[in-house]
Amino acid sequence: MEEFLKLKWSKKFPKQLRDRKDVYDCAFSDDEQDVFLCHINEINPEFYGRSISGAAQTSKARRATEQSSAGNGEIHLFRKFPTKSKIKRKIHISCIRILKKLEEQCLDSLPWQDADRKLFLSSVDVRKKEKAEFHEFVRNYFMTYLRHRILKIDQNLESILVDHWKMNVIKRVEERKVQNYQLQTALPMDHCLPEGEMLILNNPVEVFQSGTIPLLHLNFSNEEVIILDGKPEMLKTYLSETPRKTEDIIEMARQQDVDFILPLESIEKFLSGDKKNWIIPLNIQENYGKNVGILETPLPPLNMDTKQRNSDIYKYLFEMIAIAPIDISMDQSKSETVDMNSDSEDESNLVIDDICTEVQTIKSDTINTPPDQKHLQKINQGMQRSQNCNYKLFTLGLEQQSIRILLEMHQDAQINEENAKRINFSLKIDYQTEFGAEEITLENLIHEWCLLYFNINDKTLRVRVDSQTKRILSIKELSLGRIERDLMRLHNVSSKDFLSRLWGIFNVMKNFPPQNYLIHHDPSHGRKIMIYASRDTSSPDCNFLKLSEIYKKVDFKRQPLLEQHEWLPIDDQEVTVLHERNNVMPCAFPHWGQTAIVEVWNERRNLAQKYEARIEAKERAKIQREQQIKAKKKQKKRIKQKMKKLEKSKLKAKTLPQSVSSSSSVSGANVPEWFFDEDGRVKVHNIDDPAESDFYKP
């Protein structure tokens, strides 16, 4: 018995589900080496119907082949869906073709005679219903088994990022260590334009550029696998502070007659909504009789969750790979093996097959230009991030009133020295790659919108990364039209809303007197931003804000148990390689297999239903007890009423003979004694009886 207890049991399901026969039938029947399966088959293989035979093994292999047509060494589509799709395979393929076309153009621009367009429009209701079922299944499955992926991070790279964060906090807060800020006013984020008015944003004019934009050395058209894996020493050198040229911004503002000078990051904070905490310093200076507002880059964040840390780390790693030549001294003949599953115990609960993906290292043919020896030495020693700045002049306003803005932007890379086409990167981490591509959050879409709207002639690349393998899944060039469609489709926001918000904020701030300010927003403020002005005081009260006191409370350590992450739905208009390879459209079940409804995979919903059933049973029992108590009270009340009536009748019966005798004596009638009984109740007499007939005679 002791040896039996030492065996390693299957961890595909939690303990509360391991005593159910249907779970064993569905889960353990696919694992021939499972200890529990072998033990049960030795006891009674016919009871559970899992006797291993050659036919069963053959059917299992055939089923696995049908469910995934991907080759070995690649990421597979999820294989354990509870049911097959109710949509035909032909519609799946047509929808995939239409969605590929929608990446570049609108649905209305497609010809009406297109057969794929007709099938796409005719299957709207069916697709919508299956999308709801698909999202319900994926959400419950992810929150039950895969949620730990969000909390996974490389601790060595995280320590480098945290050191960089601490250095920025010390540097930025030290500049304003003595200053105190007092609350002056609050500005609403939303602004409504007058009727008939329309905001106009003129085309940008490049005014000044400083720093060197690095060249792009990675050929994205090549189909080689790219892994975002770097050494902590290289990342530390890449994020090290580099000296930056200080331009005479005031002189530049005077020459261009601008009202505001601000970086692109500040505009992103103004548009990011009311879910983030941020602080932006503002300095209003008088320049030749005109006030000029200079907004600095936002101060370092007060907290960073695991998602944000991973996003920053992967972005820096991708920049290091994209703008730097690959070290050809590395051994390219060998291939690395990356396990799809994590080392944690929670990852062993996955129902997907244990797959290993072979990833080839990037070869020298993916490089556009051959690296020279000097540059290779810099890569081996470590390279630093470029601190380039590009200033562009914009005019935002109405027909009779406008604001001139000088915008400061950073460029990630450029194609080559001859071609002035510049490139910016937008990185998205996917945590559910086996189900499809996740929807883009509002914060990421705002970042991409700003890069495209204020950099019309530049390119923006969206890079999707698998959180498990650090593998780049796709790199797509974005267009402003597609970003605007996604904003309206996913978040119901348009470019007019963004421009009107910026106009409302800048139109008020341009009337501020010359002084140092802080623009602060907290989620508790709602859709308002607080304006603090610098004050010299020795006794600050609740309306005062001191940066040194705020940043003393910053905890640079992660607290994963306190983090709350929402589930991101799968985008039904984003076609991945898995969808094209398997001919399955996004947000739909595979069109092969058997139609069935399997409830055991939806553990969280089953537990919720059981909990609700228990609560309803308790409520019903409580109502029933209350009804019984009320019924008993009513019964006691009725008994008391009957007793009172009985007592009253007895009293009347006792007093009735005296009144009758007195009345009979007055009338002279002869009333017999036997008219009442001993208890005073009236007797019923028979008129036909001769003994009593004399009483009734006139």
Legacy VTK file of the C-alpha trace (Angstrom):
# vtk DataFile Version 3.0
C-alpha trace
ASCII
DATASET POLYDATA
POINTS 698 float
0.000 0.000 0.000
2.887 2.379 0.731
4.327 1.819 -2.736
0.899 2.437 -4.223
0.595 5.797 -2.441
4.004 6.905 -3.739
2.870 6.685 -7.370
2.589 9.956 -9.310
-1.032 10.514 -10.193
-2.276 12.360 -13.208
-2.539 16.127 -12.828
-4.711 16.876 -15.816
-7.641 17.804 -13.618
-8.065 19.231 -10.101
-8.781 16.869 -7.231
-12.446 17.806 -7.035
-12.949 16.338 -10.519
-10.908 13.153 -10.151
-13.728 11.115 -8.667
-16.083 11.478 -11.607
-16.471 8.731 -14.130
-17.169 11.022 -17.100
-13.879 12.870 -16.557
-11.958 9.611 -16.535
-13.698 8.498 -19.714
-12.793 11.694 -21.566
-9.368 12.528 -20.147
-7.545 9.420 -19.035
-8.625 7.320 -21.991
-6.147 9.266 -24.159
-3.211 8.630 -21.854
-2.105 5.010 -22.001
0.771 5.538 -19.568
-1.348 7.091 -16.846
-0.908 5.338 -13.496
-4.554 5.551 -12.537
-5.634 4.226 -15.942
-3.308 1.238 -15.679
-4.494 0.531 -12.147
-8.186 0.696 -13.063
-7.656 -1.486 -16.125
-6.006 -4.089 -13.919
-8.990 -4.071 -11.557
-11.892 -3.962 -14.003
-11.166 -2.751 -17.538
-14.736 -3.391 -18.743
-16.397 -1.151 -16.135
-14.835 2.045 -17.453
-14.614 0.853 -21.045
-10.936 1.758 -21.434
-9.345 -1.557 -22.294
-6.342 -0.814 -24.479
-6.318 -2.624 -27.774
-4.743 -2.207 -31.167
-7.972 -0.858 -32.644
-8.237 1.746 -29.898
-4.678 2.886 -30.502
-5.307 3.122 -34.225
-8.490 5.155 -33.765
-6.685 7.421 -31.339
-3.886 8.098 -33.823
-6.413 8.705 -36.614
-8.387 11.115 -34.410
-5.253 13.079 -33.537
-4.341 13.289 -37.228
-7.796 14.537 -38.167
-7.880 17.144 -35.445
-4.647 18.809 -36.470
-3.070 18.817 -39.878
0.011 20.673 -38.620
3.346 18.990 -38.930
5.590 17.999 -36.102
7.571 20.721 -34.398
4.945 23.455 -34.829
2.322 25.111 -32.690
-1.014 23.307 -32.921
-4.598 24.425 -32.767
-6.447 23.494 -29.580
-7.453 19.815 -29.817
-10.042 19.302 -27.080
-12.993 21.413 -28.133
-16.291 20.169 -26.651
-18.137 20.072 -29.962
-17.756 20.549 -33.697
-18.744 23.634 -35.609
-22.293 24.033 -36.863
-20.960 25.944 -39.862
-19.959 24.087 -43.004
-16.378 23.846 -44.145
-17.136 25.851 -47.268
-18.303 28.813 -45.205
-15.193 28.550 -43.026
-12.929 28.880 -46.052
-14.970 31.736 -47.551
-14.913 33.670 -44.285
-11.136 33.275 -44.024
-10.684 34.703 -47.523
-12.994 37.634 -46.758
-11.237 38.401 -43.464
-7.882 38.457 -45.251
-9.307 41.045 -47.662
-10.768 43.107 -44.827
-7.278 43.738 -43.472
-6.714 46.224 -46.290
-10.219 47.414 -47.249
-13.773 47.726 -45.962
-16.527 45.205 -46.561
-18.578 47.742 -48.535
-15.756 48.181 -51.035
-15.903 44.505 -52.064
-17.957 43.668 -55.177
-21.539 42.546 -54.617
-21.146 39.602 -56.980
-18.388 38.064 -54.841
-19.511 34.580 -53.697
-17.387 34.751 -50.541
-19.028 38.047 -49.613
-22.510 36.548 -49.997
-21.656 33.566 -47.794
-20.049 35.871 -45.234
-23.154 38.066 -44.981
-25.638 35.190 -45.047
-23.965 33.439 -42.105
-23.906 36.426 -39.746
-26.436 35.029 -37.264
-24.887 31.552 -37.154
-21.398 32.968 -36.715
-22.563 35.298 -33.962
-24.182 32.446 -32.020
-21.146 30.170 -32.375
-18.836 33.027 -31.425
-20.713 33.443 -28.131
-20.389 29.711 -27.371
-16.716 29.752 -28.383
-15.934 32.728 -26.142
-17.775 31.165 -23.221
-15.793 27.947 -23.521
-12.406 29.652 -24.018
-12.966 32.108 -21.199
-13.891 29.414 -18.677
-11.076 27.161 -19.815
-8.459 29.927 -19.736
-9.475 31.300 -16.338
-9.491 27.768 -14.905
-6.325 26.227 -16.383
-4.217 28.861 -18.193
-4.488 31.999 -16.098
-1.048 31.425 -14.560
0.517 32.255 -17.938
-0.096 35.948 -17.275
1.973 35.785 -14.079
4.973 34.107 -15.702
8.116 36.254 -16.122
11.874 35.856 -16.463
13.271 36.990 -13.113
16.728 37.833 -14.456
15.342 40.148 -17.125
12.812 41.533 -14.658
15.572 42.585 -12.272
17.224 44.580 -15.091
13.915 46.304 -15.891
13.290 47.108 -12.217
16.771 48.634 -11.870
16.076 50.814 -14.895
12.737 51.809 -13.365
14.367 52.730 -10.029
16.991 54.820 -11.789
14.303 56.803 -13.622
12.353 57.347 -10.404
15.406 58.670 -8.561
16.399 60.927 -11.446
12.961 62.436 -12.149
11.861 62.861 -8.537
15.177 64.350 -7.427
14.585 67.292 -9.761
11.374 68.209 -7.890
12.269 67.048 -4.424
11.713 70.418 -2.758
8.624 71.543 -4.641
5.120 71.228 -3.259
2.042 71.305 -5.464
-1.402 72.553 -4.524
-4.616 71.508 -6.251
-5.930 74.290 -8.493
-8.621 72.853 -10.761
-9.912 69.752 -12.503
-10.353 69.357 -16.249
-12.857 66.966 -17.834
-11.425 64.510 -20.329
-14.428 64.653 -22.636
-15.167 67.776 -24.640
-18.140 68.474 -26.896
-17.670 70.726 -29.901
-20.276 73.339 -30.857
-22.807 72.333 -33.457
-21.552 72.675 -36.978
-17.897 72.976 -35.890
-15.280 70.498 -37.030
-11.703 70.087 -35.878
-8.947 70.279 -38.444
-5.446 68.830 -38.031
-3.045 70.056 -40.674
-0.358 67.846 -42.151
2.809 67.728 -40.038
5.938 69.651 -40.921
9.265 68.261 -39.763
11.150 70.998 -37.934
14.172 69.400 -36.331
15.780 65.999 -35.804
18.470 65.000 -33.339
20.225 61.727 -32.720
20.786 58.794 -35.036
17.990 56.479 -36.102
19.308 52.889 -36.148
19.098 50.846 -39.324
16.821 47.865 -39.680
18.905 44.709 -40.101
16.211 42.019 -39.879
14.351 40.829 -42.957
10.764 40.203 -41.849
9.780 38.599 -45.141
11.879 35.552 -44.287
9.946 32.692 -42.691
12.601 31.802 -40.146
11.524 31.422 -36.530
12.510 34.325 -34.272
12.804 33.844 -30.517
12.915 36.852 -28.180
15.579 35.561 -25.870
18.421 37.752 -24.674
21.063 37.810 -22.023
20.511 40.026 -18.963
23.917 41.663 -19.454
23.018 42.713 -23.002
19.660 44.106 -21.876
21.343 46.005 -19.047
23.755 47.627 -21.474
20.947 48.363 -23.922
18.929 50.227 -21.270
21.912 52.089 -19.843
21.625 55.865 -19.912
23.208 57.535 -22.925
24.046 61.246 -23.159
21.466 63.178 -25.124
21.819 66.501 -26.846
19.790 69.261 -25.236
18.128 71.483 -27.817
17.100 75.075 -27.229
13.378 74.322 -27.126
12.375 77.857 -26.200
14.201 79.306 -29.174
12.620 76.688 -31.387
9.188 77.581 -30.027
9.770 81.276 -30.675
10.789 80.642 -34.264
7.806 78.408 -34.999
5.311 80.448 -32.917
4.002 77.366 -31.098
1.673 77.137 -28.106
2.712 73.732 -26.728
5.747 71.478 -26.896
5.130 67.937 -25.751
6.223 64.331 -26.408
3.996 61.741 -28.032
3.792 59.782 -24.764
1.888 62.643 -23.118
-0.770 62.574 -25.834
-1.148 58.824 -25.293
-1.744 59.436 -21.582
-4.434 62.039 -22.329
-6.216 59.566 -24.595
-5.665 56.404 -22.543
-8.905 56.819 -20.590
-9.568 56.612 -16.868
-7.973 53.277 -15.917
-4.342 54.363 -15.449
-2.413 56.401 -12.904
-0.003 58.915 -14.425
1.709 62.261 -13.688
2.961 64.737 -16.327
4.994 67.865 -15.431
3.901 71.083 -17.169
5.861 74.325 -17.325
4.211 77.497 -18.655
6.821 80.069 -19.703
6.476 83.515 -21.160
8.305 83.884 -24.444
8.304 87.374 -25.970
4.864 88.206 -24.665
3.351 84.770 -25.437
2.865 81.852 -23.078
4.379 78.543 -24.185
3.453 75.268 -22.465
6.224 72.677 -22.238
5.065 69.207 -21.237
7.707 66.677 -20.269
7.552 62.926 -20.655
5.303 61.230 -18.071
6.942 60.411 -14.760
7.750 56.743 -14.052
4.697 54.677 -13.092
3.840 54.052 -9.466
3.285 50.339 -10.073
3.817 47.821 -12.851
1.988 44.520 -13.061
3.370 41.405 -14.719
1.747 42.120 -18.070
3.293 45.562 -18.346
6.717 44.304 -17.295
6.674 41.516 -19.869
5.544 43.945 -22.543
8.455 46.322 -21.890
10.976 43.477 -21.716
9.842 41.899 -24.982
9.807 45.263 -26.733
13.439 45.934 -25.794
14.451 42.396 -26.777
12.763 42.762 -30.147
14.487 46.097 -30.761
17.832 44.500 -29.988
17.165 41.747 -32.526
15.587 43.955 -35.205
18.068 46.805 -35.303
21.232 44.817 -34.561
23.044 42.259 -36.743
22.851 38.666 -35.508
26.042 37.284 -34.060
27.141 34.805 -36.745
29.687 33.291 -34.378
26.832 31.416 -32.713
26.402 27.749 -33.581
23.706 27.731 -36.292
23.781 24.061 -37.130
22.070 23.060 -33.906
18.398 23.592 -33.223
16.953 24.591 -29.889
14.029 22.718 -28.377
11.483 24.847 -26.578
8.899 23.086 -24.458
5.374 24.390 -24.957
4.513 23.632 -21.341
5.793 25.498 -18.332
7.731 23.995 -15.471
5.034 24.959 -12.992
2.569 22.426 -11.653
-0.372 24.455 -12.925
0.797 24.100 -16.512
0.611 20.322 -16.199
-3.162 20.688 -15.931
-3.347 21.511 -19.624
-5.484 19.275 -21.771
-3.610 20.061 -24.973
-1.049 17.532 -26.075
2.523 17.739 -24.840
4.179 19.188 -27.918
7.741 20.337 -28.365
8.501 22.975 -30.957
11.850 22.854 -32.692
13.077 26.357 -33.397
15.947 27.009 -35.758
18.280 29.851 -34.864
18.241 32.854 -37.166
20.733 32.508 -39.986
22.810 35.187 -41.642
20.591 35.227 -44.767
17.880 37.047 -42.783
20.121 40.089 -42.601
19.721 42.735 -45.253
23.279 44.011 -45.039
26.330 42.018 -43.954
27.583 43.170 -40.559
31.037 44.584 -40.263
33.537 43.516 -37.644
33.283 46.754 -35.654
29.546 46.397 -35.291
29.862 42.755 -34.282
32.245 43.771 -31.516
29.680 46.297 -30.290
26.996 43.602 -30.234
29.199 41.256 -28.265
30.043 44.022 -25.830
26.471 45.275 -25.782
24.725 48.129 -27.592
22.805 51.086 -26.193
19.323 52.222 -27.108
19.192 55.133 -29.509
17.979 58.433 -28.032
16.831 60.083 -31.255
14.170 62.816 -31.341
12.103 64.110 -34.213
10.116 67.351 -33.839
7.047 67.893 -36.018
4.749 70.906 -36.133
0.956 70.473 -36.118
-1.952 72.890 -36.169
-5.091 71.733 -34.390
-8.220 73.819 -34.163
-11.379 75.214 -35.673
-11.793 77.598 -38.580
-11.356 80.749 -36.476
-9.225 79.409 -33.616
-6.244 77.068 -33.646
-3.401 75.765 -31.495
0.103 75.155 -32.792
1.757 72.055 -31.309
5.376 70.976 -31.608
5.405 67.209 -31.114
8.469 65.241 -30.044
8.662 61.630 -31.272
11.065 58.707 -31.102
11.748 56.522 -34.146
12.625 52.870 -33.566
14.396 52.197 -36.874
14.691 53.116 -40.534
14.974 50.883 -43.574
18.241 52.253 -44.921
20.134 55.489 -45.176
18.998 56.223 -48.720
15.310 55.573 -47.998
13.919 57.945 -45.359
11.086 55.527 -44.509
11.036 55.105 -40.749
9.547 52.274 -38.726
7.911 52.057 -35.301
7.146 48.845 -33.433
3.997 47.949 -31.516
4.297 44.738 -29.512
1.385 42.547 -28.403
1.801 39.488 -26.151
-0.684 36.670 -26.771
-1.521 34.237 -23.965
-4.029 32.061 -25.889
-2.240 31.233 -29.130
-3.861 27.789 -29.442
-7.297 29.450 -29.692
-6.435 32.367 -31.975
-5.302 35.980 -31.764
-6.431 38.084 -28.825
-8.242 41.370 -29.272
-6.107 44.496 -29.091
-6.671 46.509 -25.935
-7.684 50.159 -26.040
-4.301 51.221 -24.707
-2.437 49.417 -27.501
-4.786 50.762 -30.165
-4.293 54.324 -28.894
-0.516 53.833 -29.072
-0.771 52.576 -32.665
-3.212 55.355 -33.586
-0.799 58.018 -32.332
2.116 56.462 -34.215
0.149 56.422 -37.467
-1.862 59.636 -37.113
1.135 61.830 -36.287
3.586 59.895 -38.519
1.724 59.723 -41.798
4.769 58.877 -43.916
6.188 56.269 -41.515
5.420 52.586 -41.050
4.060 50.906 -37.932
4.541 47.166 -37.439
2.419 45.124 -35.037
4.447 42.265 -33.578
2.618 39.403 -31.863
4.634 37.277 -29.429
3.727 33.955 -27.833
4.039 34.292 -24.059
5.017 30.631 -23.613
7.761 30.178 -26.169
8.787 33.866 -26.691
8.310 33.149 -30.368
7.254 35.876 -32.811
3.935 34.738 -34.263
3.321 37.448 -36.854
4.572 40.854 -37.987
2.026 42.949 -39.886
2.159 46.459 -41.238
-0.755 48.564 -40.030
-2.768 51.230 -41.765
-4.617 54.136 -40.198
-7.922 53.016 -41.709
-7.636 49.587 -40.111
-6.801 51.075 -36.696
-9.832 53.383 -36.887
-12.086 50.451 -37.825
-10.749 48.394 -34.901
-11.282 51.302 -32.506
-14.899 51.634 -33.573
-15.525 47.874 -33.744
-13.947 46.895 -30.419
-14.235 50.015 -28.247
-16.722 52.318 -30.022
-14.217 55.197 -30.242
-13.397 57.346 -33.274
-10.603 59.733 -34.247
-12.983 62.676 -33.778
-13.340 61.753 -30.095
-9.564 61.803 -29.645
-9.104 65.133 -31.410
-11.952 66.779 -29.505
-10.467 65.572 -26.199
-7.052 67.004 -27.058
-8.635 70.265 -28.189
-10.600 70.611 -24.944
-7.517 70.035 -22.753
-5.123 72.292 -24.698
-7.679 75.056 -25.140
-7.981 75.388 -21.344
-4.293 74.942 -20.473
-3.142 77.690 -22.853
-4.820 80.237 -20.520
-2.815 79.133 -17.461
-0.461 81.778 -15.997
3.310 81.145 -16.196
4.201 78.628 -13.513
5.184 75.016 -12.859
2.299 72.548 -12.823
1.615 68.864 -12.425
-1.090 67.074 -14.397
-2.206 64.111 -12.330
-4.769 61.410 -13.016
-5.855 58.559 -10.793
-8.548 55.928 -11.482
-10.449 57.292 -8.481
-10.775 60.658 -10.268
-12.984 59.168 -12.954
-12.912 61.022 -16.270
-11.120 64.072 -14.864
-7.505 65.191 -14.622
-6.258 67.215 -11.654
-4.092 70.315 -12.127
-1.618 71.111 -9.330
0.407 74.351 -9.175
3.753 74.668 -7.403
3.554 76.342 -3.991
6.059 77.115 -1.234
4.542 76.105 2.071
5.729 74.515 5.273
2.433 72.924 6.339
0.841 71.039 3.439
-2.707 69.832 3.835
-4.855 67.286 2.016
-4.949 69.472 -1.125
-1.164 69.428 -1.438
0.866 66.889 -3.378
4.532 66.105 -2.868
6.268 63.799 -5.318
8.883 62.580 -2.861
6.139 61.379 -0.512
4.249 59.626 -3.301
7.239 57.754 -4.707
8.389 56.656 -1.260
5.432 54.290 -1.203
6.323 52.649 -4.519
6.885 48.921 -4.137
9.086 47.652 -6.951
8.344 44.016 -6.102
5.609 42.180 -7.897
2.551 41.033 -6.002
1.046 38.407 -8.320
-1.566 37.268 -5.814
-3.068 40.759 -5.726
-3.088 41.297 -9.498
-6.434 41.214 -11.256
-6.344 40.582 -14.989
-9.364 40.530 -17.233
-9.784 37.878 -19.890
-9.175 39.161 -23.413
-11.582 37.703 -26.000
-10.344 36.138 -29.220
-10.618 38.518 -32.176
-13.084 37.181 -34.750
-11.472 39.200 -37.563
-7.813 38.298 -37.000
-6.715 35.331 -39.113
-3.611 33.518 -37.869
-1.444 30.849 -39.462
-3.320 28.152 -37.524
-6.649 29.271 -39.002
-5.316 29.218 -42.552
-3.588 25.884 -42.107
-6.629 24.142 -40.592
-9.289 26.000 -42.650
-11.076 27.104 -39.466
-12.281 30.674 -39.241
-11.602 32.674 -36.050
-13.936 32.298 -33.056
-15.418 29.041 -34.342
-15.092 25.384 -33.453
-13.393 23.003 -35.919
-15.683 21.592 -38.598
-14.528 18.000 -38.043
-15.351 15.473 -35.324
-18.734 14.722 -33.770
-21.333 17.155 -32.524
-21.576 16.820 -28.757
-21.898 18.881 -25.637
-19.307 18.055 -23.017
-19.850 19.851 -19.735
-16.865 18.421 -17.848
-14.446 20.898 -19.467
-16.464 23.807 -18.154
-15.539 23.210 -14.547
-15.958 26.767 -13.363
-19.441 27.083 -14.846
-20.457 23.724 -13.319
-19.231 24.831 -9.906
-21.076 28.139 -10.288
-24.278 26.330 -11.238
-23.944 24.031 -8.221
-23.362 27.009 -5.957
-26.412 28.810 -7.369
-28.490 25.656 -6.947
-27.460 25.414 -3.287
-28.317 29.064 -2.733
-31.724 28.600 -4.379
-32.411 25.510 -2.254
-31.541 27.469 0.882
-33.832 30.298 -0.176
-36.672 27.905 -0.871
-36.171 26.198 2.508
-36.115 29.568 4.231
-39.341 30.657 2.517
-40.951 27.331 3.396
-39.983 27.695 7.062
-41.388 31.209 7.152
-44.621 30.006 5.595
-44.891 27.216 8.163
-44.334 29.665 11.019
-46.996 31.994 9.617
-49.425 29.084 9.250
-48.887 28.043 12.873
-49.422 31.593 14.055
-52.661 31.843 12.079
-53.849 28.514 13.475
-53.169 29.638 17.054
-54.973 32.875 16.339
-58.006 31.061 14.997
-58.077 28.778 18.091
-57.949 31.792 20.391
-60.787 33.435 18.487
-62.913 30.288 18.783
-62.210 30.087 22.523
-63.224 33.708 22.985
-66.465 33.149 21.068
-67.213 30.080 23.165
-66.679 31.980 26.403
-68.952 34.756 25.208
-71.687 32.275 24.308
-71.443 30.667 27.774
-71.844 34.022 29.459
-74.871 34.821 27.344
-76.392 31.423 28.071
-76.052 31.928 31.841
-77.749 35.333 31.778
-80.497 34.328 29.314
-82.884 32.292 31.732
-83.210 35.234 34.157
-84.101 37.626 31.379
-86.587 35.190 29.920
-88.262 34.530 33.290
-88.553 38.218 33.978
-90.041 38.849 30.610
-92.466 35.904 30.972
-93.642 37.114 34.331
-94.415 40.446 32.856
-96.275 38.944 29.909
-97.979 36.290 32.009
-96.716 33.382 29.920
-96.118 30.036 31.588
-92.471 29.079 30.896
-91.641 25.500 31.891
-88.485 24.735 33.864
-87.358 22.209 31.323
-86.905 24.953 28.677
-83.153 25.092 29.561
-80.795 22.321 30.532
-78.419 22.264 33.504
-75.634 24.094 31.626
-77.971 26.846 30.520
-78.230 25.748 26.901
-81.620 25.798 25.125
-83.270 22.408 24.657
-84.880 21.363 21.396
-88.450 20.272 22.156
-90.893 18.248 20.136
-94.203 20.019 19.525
-96.010 16.728 18.918
-95.236 15.554 22.479
-98.459 15.858 24.530
-96.477 16.740 27.657
-95.071 19.840 26.002
-98.009 20.791 23.788
-99.656 22.953 26.466
-96.758 25.424 26.366
-97.275 26.194 22.716
-101.046 26.643 22.912
-102.311 30.214 22.593
LINES 1 699
698 0 1 2 3 4 5 6 7 8 9 10 11 12 13 14 15 16 17 18 19 20 21 22 23 24 25 26 27 28 29 30 31 32 33 34 35 36 37 38 39 40 41 42 43 44 45 46 47 48 49 50 51 52 53 54 55 56 57 58 59 60 61 62 63 64 65 66 67 68 69 70 71 72 73 74 75 76 77 78 79 80 81 82 83 84 85 86 87 88 89 90 91 92 93 94 95 96 97 98 99 100 101 102 103 104 105 106 107 108 109 110 111 112 113 114 115 116 117 118 119 120 121 122 123 124 125 126 127 128 129 130 131 132 133 134 135 136 137 138 139 140 141 142 143 144 145 146 147 148 149 150 151 152 153 154 155 156 157 158 159 160 161 162 163 164 165 166 167 168 169 170 171 172 173 174 175 176 177 178 179 180 181 182 183 184 185 186 187 188 189 190 191 192 193 194 195 196 197 198 199 200 201 202 203 204 205 206 207 208 209 210 211 212 213 214 215 216 217 218 219 220 221 222 223 224 225 226 227 228 229 230 231 232 233 234 235 236 237 238 239 240 241 242 243 244 245 246 247 248 249 250 251 252 253 254 255 256 257 258 259 260 261 262 263 264 265 266 267 268 269 270 271 272 273 274 275 276 277 278 279 280 281 282 283 284 285 286 287 288 289 290 291 292 293 294 295 296 297 298 299 300 301 302 303 304 305 306 307 308 309 310 311 312 313 314 315 316 317 318 319 320 321 322 323 324 325 326 327 328 329 330 331 332 333 334 335 336 337 338 339 340 341 342 343 344 345 346 347 348 349 350 351 352 353 354 355 356 357 358 359 360 361 362 363 364 365 366 367 368 369 370 371 372 373 374 375 376 377 378 379 380 381 382 383 384 385 386 387 388 389 390 391 392 393 394 395 396 397 398 399 400 401 402 403 404 405 406 407 408 409 410 411 412 413 414 415 416 417 418 419 420 421 422 423 424 425 426 427 428 429 430 431 432 433 434 435 436 437 438 439 440 441 442 443 444 445 446 447 448 449 450 451 452 453 454 455 456 457 458 459 460 461 462 463 464 465 466 467 468 469 470 471 472 473 474 475 476 477 478 479 480 481 482 483 484 485 486 487 488 489 490 491 492 493 494 495 496 497 498 499 500 501 502 503 504 505 506 507 508 509 510 511 512 513 514 515 516 517 518 519 520 521 522 523 524 525 526 527 528 529 530 531 532 533 534 535 536 537 538 539 540 541 542 543 544 545 546 547 548 549 550 551 552 553 554 555 556 557 558 559 560 561 562 563 564 565 566 567 568 569 570 571 572 573 574 575 576 577 578 579 580 581 582 583 584 585 586 587 588 589 590 591 592 593 594 595 596 597 598 599 600 601 602 603 604 605 606 607 608 609 610 611 612 613 614 615 616 617 618 619 620 621 622 623 624 625 626 627 628 629 630 631 632 633 634 635 636 637 638 639 640 641 642 643 644 645 646 647 648 649 650 651 652 653 654 655 656 657 658 659 660 661 662 663 664 665 666 667 668 669 670 671 672 673 674 675 676 677 678 679 680 681 682 683 684 685 686 687 688 689 690 691 692 693 694 695 696 697
